[in-house]
Amino acid sequence: MARNEHERAFAIVRLDDFQGQEVDLRNRVTVKRIVWSEEEAEREVERLNELHDDVRYFWQATRVDRRAPS
């Protein structure tokens, strides 16, 4: 796949720590939203972390495949 077929994006991720370590990680992690700018991701993570004490939010850089499905 050509490099230009991907666009940089930022995933806002929720980690449900309150469920405890006995719960499988894939059941404690949720991609909440994808945004196009790092600044927007940072603002949204900060906002969400201020609202919620029982979960943690963070952002992760990622790529979005812009190709049409074949």
Secondary structure, DSSP 8 states (H G I E B T S, - for coil): --GGGEEEEEEEEEE-GGG-TTS-GGGTEEEEEEES-HHHHHHHHHHHHHH-SSSEEEEEEEEEE-S---
